């Protein structure tokens, strides 16, 4: 299942030649709104067959990118559920519930290519996150995904703090 999710993210990134989730969402005709959502980070919803990603306007830019990529994951993987109830995300890094875990895997695979990790392997996960304008949690998740698929030197990188 993980391989299917990462393949879907990589296919989308390659098809649109972009790792920018806002740009890809726009090309997919998904409306993106920024609103004051209090403690909610964002959500994905479908209303009258129109798809929406709503992001908390108070978040820093890097976190907005992560939220948008995560919600793109819901669009690609869970659209049938969103027709009945929106995916509301207060905590993005919830790995306990299957849809959230899958959206996180998709988001990490979409925002961070294997090459991004290879080229920055000498840096800590925090430094890689800063270089790539993403979250450290997504960098750690991407490294975990890589180490599962290619038992190699990423185990060393994942131990850096």
Secondary structure as UniProt FT lines:
FT   HELIX           2..15
FT   TURN            16..17
FT   HELIX           21..27
FT   TURN            28..29
FT   STRAND          31..35
FT   TURN            38..39
FT   STRAND          42..47
FT   TURN            48..49
FT   STRAND          50..56
FT   TURN            57..58
FT   HELIX           61..82
FT   TURN            83..84
FT   STRAND          87..89
FT   TURN            92..93
FT   HELIX           98..111
FT   HELIX           114..119
FT   TURN            120..122
FT   HELIX           125..132
FT   HELIX           136..149
FT   HELIX           154..159
//
